[in-house]
Amino acid sequence: MTGRGVDQILPSPCDPAIHEGWMTSARDYVALAEAASGPFPAPVGFDYIWGDALKEIDARAPDLRVINLETAITSSGAPEPKGINYRMHPGNAGSLTAARIDCCVLANNHVLDWGPDGLRDTLSTLQRAGIATTGAGRNAAEATAPAALGTSTGVRLLVFAYACPSSGVPEHWQAGPDRAGVSFLPELGASTLRRVGEDIRRVARPADIVMVSIHWGGNWGYGISPRRRSFAQALVDRAGVHIVHGHSSHHPVGIEIHAAQPILYGCGDLINDYEGIRGHEEYRADLVLGYFLDIDDLSRRLKSLEMVPFRVRRLRLNRAAPDDIAWLHDRLHLECRALASHLRLTGAGTFRVEF
């Protein structure tokens, strides 16, 4: 979530005026972070917000880097009348290229915060930056098309993305034949599963690794509804999906390994401007995770899943302290155990899922 307060500390911020009932300036979110953690200089470099995460990512040298980008990238457009509107100035797209992001998932409840014009700006900016997109587009065909990403071994990763109303995505944001919008799933029933399966079969080759990225569920809480869980398992069993990448929750939730394929029900935020905001302290949303998945090229099954914990402080990712690591591990271990998976804390202060 690189908009609003995060955008304000980067070199080319948008007009800080926002349209919230409790805040009128995005700069107020910077002030909250400084009140919580102390002042920091601005503008900062494009790599600043990634902090210690860049070293951790580079040390693992992943073939591909995929994020859910939950903001519009625009300095124009009209704000949607929804109460909270995220945007990042196109001049700050360097915050994405600084981390060498390969693909931005755009099927979420903020990508159209500045209307269709803002979405078109977002798509054009990411295209100029050489970053693939999926989940939103200038029309339905573009919104539903997967991002096809090549790995160092020649295997393709296909990333499909969808947004659900349970995450706050309104139905009128659905892309149409001549209407910009998101790839929208109105419900999680049998007909929707068939539709996703057809989307995959039209494009996928036998050797491809298929990832489905879904914006679903509320912002807070660990509960996973039986319908959501059965849909995720059916994506693996019946639609040929190898990775389910869920998001919307502002904190990490449980992980399931089903038929040797990872289901991440809610990855939580990685970067946002929530520092200093009161409420929901019991979820420790300042503690976030980077996820590193190793998928076997031949079997397309999960070989390993490692998570690196960080703490957001001064709007920057910092390696989490031992006490914070222990708290997050113990909390997530309970949630994973309920899904028949086991979370192990390593000597390096990272988490591994054992299955």
N, C-alpha and C positions, 0 to 999 in steps of 0.2 A: 504494500500500500504506500507507494511513493508520492502520493498527492498531498494536498493540504499542508500540514506543518512540515513534512519532509521536503516538499517542493520549496518551501520558503527559505530553507537553509542552503539550498543548492545555488549554483552561480546565476541561473536565469529564472527567478521565480515568477509565477503568475501574479496578477493583481490579487492581493490577499483577501479581498472582500468575499465573504461566504454568506450562505443563506440559511443559517441555523437559528433556532429559537433562543439558543443559549450563548452563541458566539457570533460575532460579526466579522472577525478577521482571523485568517489562518495563522497569523502571527501569534494569536493567543495560545495556540497549541505549542508553539515553540517556548513561550513563556512558562507554560505548565511544566514542560520537560526541564527547563532551567531551574524552576522552583524546586523540583523534586531532586535533581542531581547536580545542580551547579551550572554556572554559565559555560558556554563554549563558543568559539569564534564562528562567525558566519560572514560571507559564504564559505562553505567547505568544498573540498575537492569532490569529484564525482565518486571516488572510491571510498569516501569517508563513511558513508552509511553502512557499508559492508564490513568495515572494521576487521576483526579477527577472522571473519568467515572466509575472506579471500585466501588466507594462508591455508586454512583447513581444506578448502576446495582444491586449491592447486596441489596440495600434498597428495591428494587422491587421484588427480588427473582424470576426471570423468570424461568419457566420450562426449556426453551431452549434458546441457544444463537447462532445465525446464522450470518455469515459474508460473504461478497464477498471478497475473498483473491486475490488481484490483483498483484501477484508476483510469480515467481518460487522460490522454496526452494531447492537450489542446490549450490554446490561449483565447479561443473564440467559442462559438456555440452559445446556446441558451440553457441555463440550469433547469433540470427537471424539477418539478414541484414535489420533491420527496423528502426534504428536510436536511439531508446530508449529501453533499456533492463533492466528489473528489476529482481533482485534476492536477496534472503536472505539466509544466511548460515544455513544449517540444525541444527547447534549447537545453533541457535537462535530461534528454535521452541518454546522455553519456553516463548516467548513473546505472543504466542497464548494460551498456557495452563495457563499462569498467569491470563488470563481473563476467563478461563474455557469455551472456545469456544467449542460448540458441533458439529458444521458443517461448513465446508468451501465450498462455491460455487466457482467453478474453471472455469466456462464458461465465459472467458473474453479475452481481447487482450494483456495480459501480461503473462499468465500462461505458454506459450510456447516460451517465450523470449530466453530461452537457449536450445531450441530444444526438440525433443522427449526424449532425455536422461535427460534433466532438468525436464521435466514433470514426468518421472518415479521416479526420486529422490523425487519430491514433493509429489507424492502419497505415496511412501514408508515412508517418514518422518511423514506425517500426520497419516498414519495408526499406526506407532509405538507410536505416541502421543495419540492415542485413539480418534482421531477427524474424523468424517465422512466426506466424500466428495461426490460431485455430479457435473455434467457438463463437466467433462474431465476424460479421462481414458486411459488405455493401448490399448483399442480397442473400437469399437463403442458400444458394449453391455455395457461395463463398463461406458462409457461416458454418455449414456442416462439413466442409472439406477438411480432411485431416492435414496436419503438418507432417510432412515426410522428411525425416532426418536421417542422415547417413552416419554410421559409426566407423571407427577405425578398421574394423574387420569386414566392412562391406555390408553388414546387416542393416536393414532399415528399421527405425522406430517410427511407427505411425501413431500420432497423438490426435485423438478425437476429443472434443470437449462439448459439454452440455451444461445448461443452467436449469435449476428447478425452482418452482414457486416457493418451496419451503425455506429457501435462502433469501427471500425478499425480492426475487426477480419478477416484475409484473408481466402479465401475459402479452400486453401490447408491445413489449420489447422484442417479441419473437420476429425474426427476420422473415421477409416474404419474398416472392419472386422479384419484386422491384422495390423492396423496402429494406433499409439497413437495420440490422438487429443481431440478436444472439440466437444460437442454436438451443431451442427450448424444449424441455421435457415436461408436459403438463402433469404427468403422474408417473408412478413407477409400477405399472401393471404389465400384463402380457403383451399388449399391443405396442407399448413403448419398447419393451425388450426386443420384439421383432424388428421394430424400426431401427434400433441401434445395430442389431445384427446385420440388417440389410446394408446400412451405411458402411459397415466394416467389410462385408463380403464384396461390395462393389469395387473396393480399392485394394484390399490386402492380398499379398502373395503368401504362399506357404511358409516362406522363411522369415517373414516379417515378425517383429515384436509389436504387439498392439497394446496401447495404453489408452484408457478412457478416463478423462478428467472431468469431475462432476462437482458443481457448486450446489450443495444441498444442506439442509438442516439449519438450525439456529446458530446464533453467535456464541452462546454459553451453554455449558452442560455436557456431561459425558454420555448421556443416553443415546443408544442407537436403536431405532425402531425396528421391529421384526420385518417390516416391509422393506426398509432400506437394506437390511442385511441380506434378505433373500434375493433382492434385486442384484446386489453386488455379487453374490455367489453365482447367480444365474448368468451374469455377464461372463464369468469365467467358464462355467459349465456348458453354456449354450451359445454364447456369442463369440467365443474364441479370444477373450481378452486375457492378457498376461499381467497387466498392472492396472489396478483401480486407484486413481489419485483423487481423493475427496478433499474438499475444502469448503469453508464458510465459517467454521468455529474459529474464535479468536485465540484459542489455546489448543494444544495437541490433544487428541482423543485416542482411543484404542486402535490397535492394528490386528488384523486377522491374516493368517496364512491359510488360504483355502486351495486345496489341490496343488500345493507347491507354488501358488501365485500370491503376491502381496495385495492385500486390500487395506489401503490407508483411508480410514473413514473420515478423518479430519486432521489435516497436517498442522492446523493452527497458522497464525501469522508468522512471518519472518521479520519483515520490516513494516513498521507503522508509526503513527504519531500519538499513540495512546499513553505515553509516559506521563505520569502525573495526574491522569484522570482517576477520580475516585469511583469505587463501585466494583463489584465482582472480584475483590482481592483474593478470595478463596481459590480462584483458578490460576493465580500467579501468571497472568498473561505476559509479564515481562520476561518469562523464561520461554525460549523458542528453540526450534530444532531445524537443523539441516539434515536432509535424508539422502543417503547414498545407497543406491540399489545396484547390485551386480546380477545381471540376467545371463544365463547360459545361452550362447549363440545357437546351439543345436537343439537342445530340448526346450528352450525358451522358458525355463523354469527359474525360480529364484535361487541364486547361489548364496547370497548374503545380503543383509540389510543392516546398515550401520547408521546411527543417528548421533549428531554432534550437538550438544546443548550450548546455547548462548544466552546471555542476558542483555536486554535492550537498556542501554544507559546513555544519556546525552544523544539520543536518536542515532545510536550506533550499536552494532553487534559486537559484544565483548564475550570472550570465553567465560562460561559460568563458573562461579566459585564452588568449591567442594560441597558446602552445605546446600546450595541451590541444586547442584547436580543430584545429590542424594534425595532431595524432596521430589524433584521431577521424576526421577527413576521410580521411587516408591509409589507415586501416584499413578504413573502410567503402567507400572507392573500390575497393579490391581485391575486396570481396565483391559490390558492385554490378556490377563489370566481368564477373565470372563469370556474372552473370545478364543480360548484354547491355545493361546500363544504365550511365549515366555520371554520376558525382557531381562537381559543380563547386563549389568554394569561392568565395564572393562576397567582394567588398571589404568588406561589412558583417559578415563573420565568420559567415555562415549558409551552408547547403548547398542547392544546387538540383539536382534530378534532370533531366538532359537526355535527350531521347528523340526 
